[in-house]
Amino acid sequence: MDEKPLAPGDVAPPGTPGTGENLCPRCGGTGRLDGKECWECEGTGKVIEGIGGG
């Protein structure tokens, strides 16, 4: 498979059941932190997180 590597802030690959895209909590969705690319989302401003509860 040709999957994109996970960013440090991702908990699962995109499309994994029970997950969804959210704004990066580290940079607030800007993709930048202190004038540099955010290391947690790798500059995308988005992370994949678990959704729901249980």
PDBQT receptor file of N, H, CA, C and O in Angstrom, charges set to zero:
ATOM      1  N   MET A   1       0.834  -1.195   0.000  1.00  0.00    +0.000 N 
ATOM      2  CA  MET A   1       0.000   0.000   0.000  1.00  0.00    +0.000 C 
ATOM      3  C   MET A   1       0.866   1.241   0.000  1.00  0.00    +0.000 C 
ATOM      4  O   MET A   1       1.983   1.230   0.518  1.00  0.00    +0.000 OA
ATOM      5  N   ASP A   2       0.354   2.301  -0.577  1.00  0.00    +0.000 N 
ATOM      6  H   ASP A   2      -0.553   2.309  -0.998  1.00  0.00    +0.000 HD
ATOM      7  CA  ASP A   2       1.099   3.544  -0.694  1.00  0.00    +0.000 C 
ATOM      8  C   ASP A   2       0.487   4.589   0.236  1.00  0.00    +0.000 C 
ATOM      9  O   ASP A   2      -0.095   5.569  -0.228  1.00  0.00    +0.000 OA
ATOM     10  N   GLU A   3       0.620   4.382   1.559  1.00  0.00    +0.000 N 
ATOM     11  H   GLU A   3       1.093   3.586   1.936  1.00  0.00    +0.000 HD
ATOM     12  CA  GLU A   3       0.023   5.277   2.536  1.00  0.00    +0.000 C 
ATOM     13  C   GLU A   3       1.015   6.348   2.966  1.00  0.00    +0.000 C 
ATOM     14  O   GLU A   3       2.220   6.108   3.037  1.00  0.00    +0.000 OA
ATOM     15  N   LYS A   4       0.480   7.546   3.255  1.00  0.00    +0.000 N 
ATOM     16  H   LYS A   4      -0.499   7.740   3.197  1.00  0.00    +0.000 HD
ATOM     17  CA  LYS A   4       1.291   8.638   3.764  1.00  0.00    +0.000 C 
ATOM     18  C   LYS A   4       1.681   8.310   5.202  1.00  0.00    +0.000 C 
ATOM     19  O   LYS A   4       0.841   7.842   5.971  1.00  0.00    +0.000 OA
ATOM     20  N   PRO A   5       2.940   8.547   5.584  1.00  0.00    +0.000 N 
ATOM     21  CA  PRO A   5       3.339   8.314   6.974  1.00  0.00    +0.000 C 
ATOM     22  C   PRO A   5       2.532   9.202   7.921  1.00  0.00    +0.000 C 
ATOM     23  O   PRO A   5       2.127  10.306   7.556  1.00  0.00    +0.000 OA
ATOM     24  N   LEU A   6       2.309   8.720   9.116  1.00  0.00    +0.000 N 
ATOM     25  H   LEU A   6       2.639   7.824   9.412  1.00  0.00    +0.000 HD
ATOM     26  CA  LEU A   6       1.565   9.479  10.105  1.00  0.00    +0.000 C 
ATOM     27  C   LEU A   6       2.398  10.644  10.629  1.00  0.00    +0.000 C 
ATOM     28  O   LEU A   6       3.612  10.526  10.791  1.00  0.00    +0.000 OA
ATOM     29  N   ALA A   7       1.740  11.764  10.890  1.00  0.00    +0.000 N 
ATOM     30  H   ALA A   7       0.753  11.860  10.759  1.00  0.00    +0.000 HD
ATOM     31  CA  ALA A   7       2.374  12.877  11.580  1.00  0.00    +0.000 C 
ATOM     32  C   ALA A   7       2.423  12.532  13.063  1.00  0.00    +0.000 C 
ATOM     33  O   ALA A   7       1.624  11.715  13.522  1.00  0.00    +0.000 OA
ATOM     34  N   PRO A   8       3.332  13.124  13.823  1.00  0.00    +0.000 N 
ATOM     35  CA  PRO A   8       3.414  12.813  15.254  1.00  0.00    +0.000 C 
ATOM     36  C   PRO A   8       2.096  12.985  16.006  1.00  0.00    +0.000 C 
ATOM     37  O   PRO A   8       1.858  12.276  16.984  1.00  0.00    +0.000 OA
ATOM     38  N   GLY A   9       1.233  13.910  15.577  1.00  0.00    +0.000 N 
ATOM     39  H   GLY A   9       1.426  14.487  14.783  1.00  0.00    +0.000 HD
ATOM     40  CA  GLY A   9      -0.037  14.136  16.261  1.00  0.00    +0.000 C 
ATOM     41  C   GLY A   9      -1.165  13.223  15.839  1.00  0.00    +0.000 C 
ATOM     42  O   GLY A   9      -2.237  13.257  16.443  1.00  0.00    +0.000 OA
ATOM     43  N   ASP A  10      -0.955  12.400  14.810  1.00  0.00    +0.000 N 
ATOM     44  H   ASP A  10      -0.084  12.372  14.319  1.00  0.00    +0.000 HD
ATOM     45  CA  ASP A  10      -1.988  11.479  14.330  1.00  0.00    +0.000 C 
ATOM     46  C   ASP A  10      -2.049  10.238  15.213  1.00  0.00    +0.000 C 
ATOM     47  O   ASP A  10      -1.022   9.734  15.667  1.00  0.00    +0.000 OA
ATOM     48  N   VAL A  11      -3.274   9.751  15.451  1.00  0.00    +0.000 N 
ATOM     49  H   VAL A  11      -4.108  10.161  15.082  1.00  0.00    +0.000 HD
ATOM     50  CA  VAL A  11      -3.424   8.509  16.220  1.00  0.00    +0.000 C 
ATOM     51  C   VAL A  11      -3.689   7.316  15.314  1.00  0.00    +0.000 C 
ATOM     52  O   VAL A  11      -3.606   6.171  15.758  1.00  0.00    +0.000 OA
ATOM     53  N   ALA A  12      -4.010   7.575  14.036  1.00  0.00    +0.000 N 
ATOM     54  H   ALA A  12      -4.078   8.505  13.675  1.00  0.00    +0.000 HD
ATOM     55  CA  ALA A  12      -4.301   6.507  13.083  1.00  0.00    +0.000 C 
ATOM     56  C   ALA A  12      -4.233   7.082  11.669  1.00  0.00    +0.000 C 
ATOM     57  O   ALA A  12      -4.270   8.300  11.497  1.00  0.00    +0.000 OA
ATOM     58  N   PRO A  13      -4.134   6.224  10.661  1.00  0.00    +0.000 N 
ATOM     59  CA  PRO A  13      -4.155   6.708   9.273  1.00  0.00    +0.000 C 
ATOM     60  C   PRO A  13      -5.515   7.306   8.922  1.00  0.00    +0.000 C 
ATOM     61  O   PRO A  13      -6.528   6.903   9.494  1.00  0.00    +0.000 OA
ATOM     62  N   PRO A  14      -5.553   8.266   7.986  1.00  0.00    +0.000 N 
ATOM     63  CA  PRO A  14      -6.828   8.828   7.541  1.00  0.00    +0.000 C 
ATOM     64  C   PRO A  14      -7.769   7.729   7.056  1.00  0.00    +0.000 C 
ATOM     65  O   PRO A  14      -7.346   6.780   6.396  1.00  0.00    +0.000 OA
ATOM     66  N   GLY A  15      -9.050   7.872   7.391  1.00  0.00    +0.000 N 
ATOM     67  H   GLY A  15      -9.394   8.643   7.927  1.00  0.00    +0.000 HD
ATOM     68  CA  GLY A  15     -10.054   6.912   6.963  1.00  0.00    +0.000 C 
ATOM     69  C   GLY A  15     -10.253   5.739   7.903  1.00  0.00    +0.000 C 
ATOM     70  O   GLY A  15     -11.127   4.903   7.670  1.00  0.00    +0.000 OA
ATOM     71  N   THR A  16      -9.461   5.660   8.957  1.00  0.00    +0.000 N 
ATOM     72  H   THR A  16      -8.751   6.339   9.146  1.00  0.00    +0.000 HD
ATOM     73  CA  THR A  16      -9.622   4.582   9.922  1.00  0.00    +0.000 C 
ATOM     74  C   THR A  16     -10.960   4.748  10.642  1.00  0.00    +0.000 C 
ATOM     75  O   THR A  16     -11.252   5.837  11.136  1.00  0.00    +0.000 OA
ATOM     76  N   PRO A  17     -11.772   3.705  10.713  1.00  0.00    +0.000 N 
ATOM     77  CA  PRO A  17     -13.047   3.822  11.422  1.00  0.00    +0.000 C 
ATOM     78  C   PRO A  17     -12.836   4.302  12.862  1.00  0.00    +0.000 C 
ATOM     79  O   PRO A  17     -11.905   3.876  13.545  1.00  0.00    +0.000 OA
ATOM     80  N   GLY A  18     -13.719   5.196  13.302  1.00  0.00    +0.000 N 
ATOM     81  H   GLY A  18     -14.475   5.543  12.747  1.00  0.00    +0.000 HD
ATOM     82  CA  GLY A  18     -13.633   5.727  14.655  1.00  0.00    +0.000 C 
ATOM     83  C   GLY A  18     -12.683   6.893  14.805  1.00  0.00    +0.000 C 
ATOM     84  O   GLY A  18     -12.395   7.328  15.920  1.00  0.00    +0.000 OA
ATOM     85  N   THR A  19     -12.184   7.411  13.663  1.00  0.00    +0.000 N 
ATOM     86  H   THR A  19     -12.418   7.058  12.757  1.00  0.00    +0.000 HD
ATOM     87  CA  THR A  19     -11.288   8.568  13.708  1.00  0.00    +0.000 C 
ATOM     88  C   THR A  19     -11.807   9.661  12.793  1.00  0.00    +0.000 C 
ATOM     89  O   THR A  19     -12.666   9.427  11.943  1.00  0.00    +0.000 OA
ATOM     90  N   GLY A  20     -11.272  10.859  12.982  1.00  0.00    +0.000 N 
ATOM     91  H   GLY A  20     -10.574  11.049  13.673  1.00  0.00    +0.000 HD
ATOM     92  CA  GLY A  20     -11.638  11.978  12.125  1.00  0.00    +0.000 C 
ATOM     93  C   GLY A  20     -10.570  13.045  12.154  1.00  0.00    +0.000 C 
ATOM     94  O   GLY A  20      -9.688  13.037  13.013  1.00  0.00    +0.000 OA
ATOM     95  N   GLU A  21     -10.654  13.950  11.224  1.00  0.00    +0.000 N 
ATOM     96  H   GLU A  21     -11.371  13.956  10.526  1.00  0.00    +0.000 HD
ATOM     97  CA  GLU A  21      -9.704  15.040  11.109  1.00  0.00    +0.000 C 
ATOM     98  C   GLU A  21     -10.096  16.163  12.067  1.00  0.00    +0.000 C 
ATOM     99  O   GLU A  21     -11.277  16.485  12.195  1.00  0.00    +0.000 OA
ATOM    100  N   ASN A  22      -9.121  16.753  12.733  1.00  0.00    +0.000 N 
ATOM    101  H   ASN A  22      -8.161  16.492  12.629  1.00  0.00    +0.000 HD
ATOM    102  CA  ASN A  22      -9.360  17.845  13.652  1.00  0.00    +0.000 C 
ATOM    103  C   ASN A  22      -8.222  18.851  13.517  1.00  0.00    +0.000 C 
ATOM    104  O   ASN A  22      -7.169  18.536  12.962  1.00  0.00    +0.000 OA
ATOM    105  N   LEU A  23      -8.439  20.056  14.024  1.00  0.00    +0.000 N 
ATOM    106  H   LEU A  23      -9.295  20.311  14.474  1.00  0.00    +0.000 HD
ATOM    107  CA  LEU A  23      -7.368  21.044  14.043  1.00  0.00    +0.000 C 
ATOM    108  C   LEU A  23      -6.269  20.588  14.984  1.00  0.00    +0.000 C 
ATOM    109  O   LEU A  23      -6.540  19.999  16.030  1.00  0.00    +0.000 OA
ATOM    110  N   CYS A  24      -5.053  20.856  14.617  1.00  0.00    +0.000 N 
ATOM    111  H   CYS A  24      -4.832  21.335  13.767  1.00  0.00    +0.000 HD
ATOM    112  CA  CYS A  24      -3.912  20.507  15.450  1.00  0.00    +0.000 C 
ATOM    113  C   CYS A  24      -3.977  21.312  16.751  1.00  0.00    +0.000 C 
ATOM    114  O   CYS A  24      -4.057  22.540  16.708  1.00  0.00    +0.000 OA
ATOM    115  N   PRO A  25      -3.945  20.645  17.898  1.00  0.00    +0.000 N 
ATOM    116  CA  PRO A  25      -4.021  21.360  19.161  1.00  0.00    +0.000 C 
ATOM    117  C   PRO A  25      -2.748  22.159  19.466  1.00  0.00    +0.000 C 
ATOM    118  O   PRO A  25      -2.793  23.109  20.248  1.00  0.00    +0.000 OA
ATOM    119  N   ARG A  26      -1.639  21.794  18.872  1.00  0.00    +0.000 N 
ATOM    120  H   ARG A  26      -1.603  21.022  18.237  1.00  0.00    +0.000 HD
ATOM    121  CA  ARG A  26      -0.375  22.470  19.140  1.00  0.00    +0.000 C 
ATOM    122  C   ARG A  26      -0.324  23.841  18.459  1.00  0.00    +0.000 C 
ATOM    123  O   ARG A  26       0.057  24.829  19.086  1.00  0.00    +0.000 OA
ATOM    124  N   CYS A  27      -0.709  23.907  17.175  1.00  0.00    +0.000 N 
ATOM    125  H   CYS A  27      -1.019  23.104  16.666  1.00  0.00    +0.000 HD
ATOM    126  CA  CYS A  27      -0.604  25.168  16.428  1.00  0.00    +0.000 C 
ATOM    127  C   CYS A  27      -1.950  25.829  16.186  1.00  0.00    +0.000 C 
ATOM    128  O   CYS A  27      -2.009  26.913  15.606  1.00  0.00    +0.000 OA
ATOM    129  N   GLY A  28      -3.031  25.193  16.621  1.00  0.00    +0.000 N 
ATOM    130  H   GLY A  28      -2.982  24.312  17.093  1.00  0.00    +0.000 HD
ATOM    131  CA  GLY A  28      -4.363  25.760  16.439  1.00  0.00    +0.000 C 
ATOM    132  C   GLY A  28      -4.850  25.737  15.005  1.00  0.00    +0.000 C 
ATOM    133  O   GLY A  28      -5.767  26.476  14.647  1.00  0.00    +0.000 OA
ATOM    134  N   GLY A  29      -4.247  24.897  14.180  1.00  0.00    +0.000 N 
ATOM    135  H   GLY A  29      -3.501  24.297  14.471  1.00  0.00    +0.000 HD
ATOM    136  CA  GLY A  29      -4.675  24.758  12.796  1.00  0.00    +0.000 C 
ATOM    137  C   GLY A  29      -3.933  25.633  11.805  1.00  0.00    +0.000 C 
ATOM    138  O   GLY A  29      -4.256  25.625  10.618  1.00  0.00    +0.000 OA
ATOM    139  N   THR A  30      -2.942  26.390  12.268  1.00  0.00    +0.000 N 
ATOM    140  H   THR A  30      -2.680  26.396  13.233  1.00  0.00    +0.000 HD
ATOM    141  CA  THR A  30      -2.193  27.266  11.359  1.00  0.00    +0.000 C 
ATOM    142  C   THR A  30      -1.094  26.529  10.603  1.00  0.00    +0.000 C 
ATOM    143  O   THR A  30      -0.693  26.944   9.516  1.00  0.00    +0.000 OA
ATOM    144  N   GLY A  31      -0.614  25.443  11.182  1.00  0.00    +0.000 N 
ATOM    145  H   GLY A  31      -0.940  25.106  12.066  1.00  0.00    +0.000 HD
ATOM    146  CA  GLY A  31       0.500  24.716  10.572  1.00  0.00    +0.000 C 
ATOM    147  C   GLY A  31       1.848  25.319  10.904  1.00  0.00    +0.000 C 
ATOM    148  O   GLY A  31       2.882  24.796  10.488  1.00  0.00    +0.000 OA
ATOM    149  N   ARG A  32       1.850  26.417  11.653  1.00  0.00    +0.000 N 
ATOM    150  H   ARG A  32       1.010  26.841  11.992  1.00  0.00    +0.000 HD
ATOM    151  CA  ARG A  32       3.088  27.127  11.995  1.00  0.00    +0.000 C 
ATOM    152  C   ARG A  32       3.181  27.289  13.510  1.00  0.00    +0.000 C 
ATOM    153  O   ARG A  32       2.166  27.425  14.192  1.00  0.00    +0.000 OA
ATOM    154  N   LEU A  33       4.394  27.272  14.020  1.00  0.00    +0.000 N 
ATOM    155  H   LEU A  33       5.219  27.162  13.466  1.00  0.00    +0.000 HD
ATOM    156  CA  LEU A  33       4.660  27.439  15.434  1.00  0.00    +0.000 C 
ATOM    157  C   LEU A  33       5.986  28.178  15.572  1.00  0.00    +0.000 C 
ATOM    158  O   LEU A  33       7.022  27.688  15.123  1.00  0.00    +0.000 OA
ATOM    159  N   ASP A  34       5.956  29.344  16.186  1.00  0.00    +0.000 N 
ATOM    160  H   ASP A  34       5.115  29.742  16.551  1.00  0.00    +0.000 HD
ATOM    161  CA  ASP A  34       7.162  30.164  16.350  1.00  0.00    +0.000 C 
ATOM    162  C   ASP A  34       7.869  30.420  15.014  1.00  0.00    +0.000 C 
ATOM    163  O   ASP A  34       9.097  30.393  14.939  1.00  0.00    +0.000 OA
ATOM    164  N   GLY A  35       7.080  30.668  13.964  1.00  0.00    +0.000 N 
ATOM    165  H   GLY A  35       6.082  30.689  14.025  1.00  0.00    +0.000 HD
ATOM    166  CA  GLY A  35       7.644  30.978  12.653  1.00  0.00    +0.000 C 
ATOM    167  C   GLY A  35       8.166  29.783  11.881  1.00  0.00    +0.000 C 
ATOM    168  O   GLY A  35       8.754  29.945  10.811  1.00  0.00    +0.000 OA
ATOM    169  N   LYS A  36       7.961  28.583  12.408  1.00  0.00    +0.000 N 
ATOM    170  H   LYS A  36       7.484  28.451  13.277  1.00  0.00    +0.000 HD
ATOM    171  CA  LYS A  36       8.434  27.364  11.740  1.00  0.00    +0.000 C 
ATOM    172  C   LYS A  36       7.261  26.412  11.535  1.00  0.00    +0.000 C 
ATOM    173  O   LYS A  36       6.184  26.599  12.101  1.00  0.00    +0.000 OA
ATOM    174  N   GLU A  37       7.491  25.387  10.716  1.00  0.00    +0.000 N 
ATOM    175  H   GLU A  37       8.366  25.235  10.256  1.00  0.00    +0.000 HD
ATOM    176  CA  GLU A  37       6.472  24.361  10.501  1.00  0.00    +0.000 C 
ATOM    177  C   GLU A  37       6.198  23.647  11.823  1.00  0.00    +0.000 C 
ATOM    178  O   GLU A  37       7.128  23.260  12.531  1.00  0.00    +0.000 OA
ATOM    179  N   CYS A  38       4.930  23.476  12.148  1.00  0.00    +0.000 N 
ATOM    180  H   CYS A  38       4.175  23.790  11.573  1.00  0.00    +0.000 HD
ATOM    181  CA  CYS A  38       4.553  22.772  13.377  1.00  0.00    +0.000 C 
ATOM    182  C   CYS A  38       5.008  21.315  13.284  1.00  0.00    +0.000 C 
ATOM    183  O   CYS A  38       4.732  20.633  12.297  1.00  0.00    +0.000 OA
ATOM    184  N   TRP A  39       5.696  20.853  14.305  1.00  0.00    +0.000 N 
ATOM    185  H   TRP A  39       5.920  21.407  15.107  1.00  0.00    +0.000 HD
ATOM    186  CA  TRP A  39       6.214  19.484  14.284  1.00  0.00    +0.000 C 
ATOM    187  C   TRP A  39       5.117  18.454  14.526  1.00  0.00    +0.000 C 
ATOM    188  O   TRP A  39       5.247  17.305  14.104  1.00  0.00    +0.000 OA
ATOM    189  N   GLU A  40       4.043  18.847  15.196  1.00  0.00    +0.000 N 
ATOM    190  H   GLU A  40       3.937  19.780  15.539  1.00  0.00    +0.000 HD
ATOM    191  CA  GLU A  40       3.011  17.866  15.539  1.00  0.00    +0.000 C 
ATOM    192  C   GLU A  40       2.141  17.488  14.330  1.00  0.00    +0.000 C 
ATOM    193  O   GLU A  40       1.787  16.321  14.161  1.00  0.00    +0.000 OA
ATOM    194  N   CYS A  41       1.800  18.466  13.500  1.00  0.00    +0.000 N 
ATOM    195  H   CYS A  41       2.087  19.414  13.637  1.00  0.00    +0.000 HD
ATOM    196  CA  CYS A  41       0.962  18.181  12.325  1.00  0.00    +0.000 C 
ATOM    197  C   CYS A  41       1.768  18.207  11.028  1.00  0.00    +0.000 C 
ATOM    198  O   CYS A  41       1.217  17.998   9.948  1.00  0.00    +0.000 OA
ATOM    199  N   GLU A  42       3.055  18.462  11.135  1.00  0.00    +0.000 N 
ATOM    200  H   GLU A  42       3.502  18.632  12.013  1.00  0.00    +0.000 HD
ATOM    201  CA  GLU A  42       3.960  18.566   9.990  1.00  0.00    +0.000 C 
ATOM    202  C   GLU A  42       3.511  19.648   9.005  1.00  0.00    +0.000 C 
ATOM    203  O   GLU A  42       3.653  19.501   7.791  1.00  0.00    +0.000 OA
ATOM    204  N   GLY A  43       2.964  20.741   9.559  1.00  0.00    +0.000 N 
ATOM    205  H   GLY A  43       2.849  20.860  10.545  1.00  0.00    +0.000 HD
ATOM    206  CA  GLY A  43       2.615  21.899   8.741  1.00  0.00    +0.000 C 
ATOM    207  C   GLY A  43       1.255  21.862   8.089  1.00  0.00    +0.000 C 
ATOM    208  O   GLY A  43       0.900  22.807   7.384  1.00  0.00    +0.000 OA
ATOM    209  N   THR A  44       0.471  20.810   8.291  1.00  0.00    +0.000 N 
ATOM    210  H   THR A  44       0.759  20.043   8.864  1.00  0.00    +0.000 HD
ATOM    211  CA  THR A  44      -0.839  20.729   7.647  1.00  0.00    +0.000 C 
ATOM    212  C   THR A  44      -1.914  21.466   8.436  1.00  0.00    +0.000 C 
ATOM    213  O   THR A  44      -2.928  21.874   7.869  1.00  0.00    +0.000 OA
ATOM    214  N   GLY A  45      -1.701  21.638   9.737  1.00  0.00    +0.000 N 
ATOM    215  H   GLY A  45      -0.877  21.306  10.197  1.00  0.00    +0.000 HD
ATOM    216  CA  GLY A  45      -2.713  22.253  10.595  1.00  0.00    +0.000 C 
ATOM    217  C   GLY A  45      -3.794  21.280  11.028  1.00  0.00    +0.000 C 
ATOM    218  O   GLY A  45      -4.748  21.664  11.705  1.00  0.00    +0.000 OA
ATOM    219  N   LYS A  46      -3.647  20.008  10.636  1.00  0.00    +0.000 N 
ATOM    220  H   LYS A  46      -2.872  19.696  10.086  1.00  0.00    +0.000 HD
ATOM    221  CA  LYS A  46      -4.666  18.998  10.937  1.00  0.00    +0.000 C 
ATOM    222  C   LYS A  46      -4.023  17.745  11.512  1.00  0.00    +0.000 C 
ATOM    223  O   LYS A  46      -2.889  17.402  11.176  1.00  0.00    +0.000 OA
ATOM    224  N   VAL A  47      -4.762  17.069  12.380  1.00  0.00    +0.000 N 
ATOM    225  H   VAL A  47      -5.683  17.348  12.652  1.00  0.00    +0.000 HD
ATOM    226  CA  VAL A  47      -4.341  15.779  12.915  1.00  0.00    +0.000 C 
ATOM    227  C   VAL A  47      -5.527  14.817  12.836  1.00  0.00    +0.000 C 
ATOM    228  O   VAL A  47      -6.679  15.246  12.768  1.00  0.00    +0.000 OA
ATOM    229  N   ILE A  48      -5.241  13.533  12.847  1.00  0.00    +0.000 N 
ATOM    230  H   ILE A  48      -4.306  13.184  12.902  1.00  0.00    +0.000 HD
ATOM    231  CA  ILE A  48      -6.276  12.502  12.865  1.00  0.00    +0.000 C 
ATOM    232  C   ILE A  48      -6.433  12.039  14.312  1.00  0.00    +0.000 C 
ATOM    233  O   ILE A  48      -5.471  11.584  14.929  1.00  0.00    +0.000 OA
ATOM    234  N   GLU A  49      -7.638  12.157  14.845  1.00  0.00    +0.000 N 
ATOM    235  H   GLU A  49      -8.420  12.527  14.343  1.00  0.00    +0.000 HD
ATOM    236  CA  GLU A  49      -7.901  11.804  16.239  1.00  0.00    +0.000 C 
ATOM    237  C   GLU A  49      -9.053  10.816  16.333  1.00  0.00    +0.000 C 
ATOM    238  O   GLU A  49      -9.852  10.672  15.407  1.00  0.00    +0.000 OA
ATOM    239  N   GLY A  50      -9.118  10.146  17.464  1.00  0.00    +0.000 N 
ATOM    240  H   GLY A  50      -8.469  10.263  18.216  1.00  0.00    +0.000 HD
ATOM    241  CA  GLY A  50     -10.257   9.281  17.751  1.00  0.00    +0.000 C 
ATOM    242  C   GLY A  50     -11.493  10.137  18.007  1.00  0.00    +0.000 C 
ATOM    243  O   GLY A  50     -11.399  11.217  18.590  1.00  0.00    +0.000 OA
ATOM    244  N   ILE A  51     -12.647   9.650  17.569  1.00  0.00    +0.000 N 
ATOM    245  H   ILE A  51     -12.724   8.773  17.095  1.00  0.00    +0.000 HD
ATOM    246  CA  ILE A  51     -13.898  10.379  17.797  1.00  0.00    +0.000 C 
ATOM    247  C   ILE A  51     -14.844   9.506  18.600  1.00  0.00    +0.000 C 
ATOM    248  O   ILE A  51     -14.659   8.295  18.719  1.00  0.00    +0.000 OA
ATOM    249  N   GLY A  52     -15.847  10.143  19.139  1.00  0.00    +0.000 N 
ATOM    250  H   GLY A  52     -15.998  11.127  19.043  1.00  0.00    +0.000 HD
ATOM    251  CA  GLY A  52     -16.838   9.393  19.916  1.00  0.00    +0.000 C 
ATOM    252  C   GLY A  52     -16.302   9.113  21.313  1.00  0.00    +0.000 C 
ATOM    253  O   GLY A  52     -15.289   9.676  21.729  1.00  0.00    +0.000 OA
ATOM    254  N   GLY A  53     -16.953   8.291  21.987  1.00  0.00    +0.000 N 
ATOM    255  H   GLY A  53     -17.776   7.834  21.649  1.00  0.00    +0.000 HD
ATOM    256  CA  GLY A  53     -16.546   7.939  23.348  1.00  0.00    +0.000 C 
ATOM    257  C   GLY A  53     -16.971   6.523  23.644  1.00  0.00    +0.000 C 
ATOM    258  O   GLY A  53     -17.617   5.845  22.844  1.00  0.00    +0.000 OA
ATOM    259  N   GLY A  54     -16.595   6.126  24.782  1.00  0.00    +0.000 N 
ATOM    260  H   GLY A  54     -16.070   6.676  25.431  1.00  0.00    +0.000 HD
ATOM    261  CA  GLY A  54     -17.062   4.789  25.063  1.00  0.00    +0.000 C 
ATOM    262  C   GLY A  54     -16.365   4.107  26.114  1.00  0.00    +0.000 C 
ATOM    263  O   GLY A  54     -16.689   2.962  26.429  1.00  0.00    +0.000 OA
TER     264      GLY A  54
